[in-house]
């Protein structure tokens, strides 16, 4: 808990499925977080349609099974993908939809087979809550590339639990299989840890894949939620960091974050001076942009990792730019569970956290508008103690 913040009261209401009035009354008398059936009703904010905005909702969380962990959520980061999902910008969705895949909280209940966590442990849940566990990718700890499709934290069909649609972390509680729950180191501010579970591991993974370390020069394109984490992590790994930005207003911000240099990519002379100076580029921009000038900044055997996912076609890549210097153009998707835990432990050792602005539940819609406008430095985090009490019946 952030120093000086009051401990929020439990927001979960005992959940009893349809039954007798006596059963319902008995369930109401049990402590929050438990019921005759073992499930709970949780307060939440989510969308009921692409045009609804975020509104108060109540979720029926499943009864914890043998391998499950029930988590009382304290904080949840706001990711730009949450905006796309709840506004229907990524295709059809099941409604209502509660977003949030940067979850930090404490263990409130354990399934009978869970031996590696205890009630009260501070834990996290990122973008993945299940996968097939059998394919080569899962066996290699790359659950994000599960060949049968990973189960996302929200908006995904939970095939192992009756095909219900998963609901995310803008909520007072969640139930997750222990295999997909992460330990949050005590050394880190739990609120500022939340964005590490998506933005952090998304930038950490390609840096580790490329083996970035002392003597390397890392270029970071874009200085938003992903970009600011790329700067911090690359510096913590011992690399020099060059930020590429189209905005002169980001120059001072990049240097404040620890970048060794900030290059205005609209300045042809500055881009020419950067020719053959970079080992690996982390490109976080989610709008169409020309990559060819960036390829020219890479050294022989350099690599550009694309993390931003533009909604429209990108300008074509000139293959000659890749061939002349044996350059790799690659993509990368979040990280597996083991790698995410490795990232959290690394951040604890190095003192790396996200720069955040806390928001209350009734500020979520304004925060979404500000994210779209780029008016956040650098990640919003929801304080779930500001959620309303759950209703007596679930919306989902």
KAHU-V106754 format. One record per pair of residues at least 24 apart in sequence whose C-alpha atoms are under 6 Angstrom apart, sorted by the first residue. I is the first residue (numbers start at 0). J is the second residue. If there is no record, write none. Layout:
BEGIN
((I;J) (I;J))
END
This chain:
BEGIN
((7;384) (10;171) (10;388) (11;40) (11;41) (12;39) (12;40) (13;39) (13;40) (14;38) (14;39) (14;40) (37;62) (38;62) (41;171) (41;172) (41;389) (42;170) (42;171) (42;388) (42;389) (43;169) (43;170) (44;169) (45;96) (45;97) (46;85) (46;95) (46;96) (47;94) (47;95) (49;85) (49;86) (49;87) (57;389) (57;390) (57;393) (57;394) (58;393) (58;394) (58;395) (59;393) (63;110) (64;110) (65;110) (65;111) (65;112) (66;110) (66;112) (66;113) (66;176) (66;177) (67;110) (67;175) (67;176) (67;177) (68;109) (68;174) (68;175) (68;177) (69;106) (69;107) (69;108) (69;173) (69;174) (70;105) (70;106) (70;107) (70;172) (70;173) (71;104) (71;105) (71;107) (71;172) (72;103) (72;104) (72;171) (72;172) (73;103) (73;104) (73;383) (74;103) (74;190) (74;381) (74;382) (74;383) (75;101) (75;102) (75;168) (75;193) (75;380) (75;381) (76;101) (76;193) (76;194) (76;379) (76;380) (77;379) (77;380) (97;166) (97;167) (98;153) (98;167) (99;167) (99;168) (99;169) (100;125) (100;126) (100;152) (100;168) (101;125) (101;193) (101;194) (101;196) (102;168) (102;193) (103;193) (121;183) (122;181) (122;182) (122;183) (123;180) (123;181) (124;180) (125;196) (126;151) (126;152) (127;151) (127;152) (128;152) (128;179) (140;335) (141;335) (142;335) (143;335) (186;347) (191;352) (191;353) (192;352) (198;225) (199;228) (200;333) (200;334) (200;339) (201;333) (202;229) (204;334) (212;236) (212;237) (212;238) (213;237) (213;238) (214;238) (216;240) (216;277) (216;278) (217;277) (217;278) (217;279) (217;280) (218;242) (218;280) (219;243) (219;280) (219;281) (220;282) (220;283) (221;283) (221;284) (223;377) (224;377) (224;378) (226;283) (279;303) (282;306) (283;307) (285;309) (287;313) (289;314) (299;324) (299;325) (300;325) (300;326) (301;326) (302;326) (302;327) (302;328) (303;328) (304;329) (304;330) (305;330) (355;379) (357;381) (359;385) (360;385) (360;386))
END
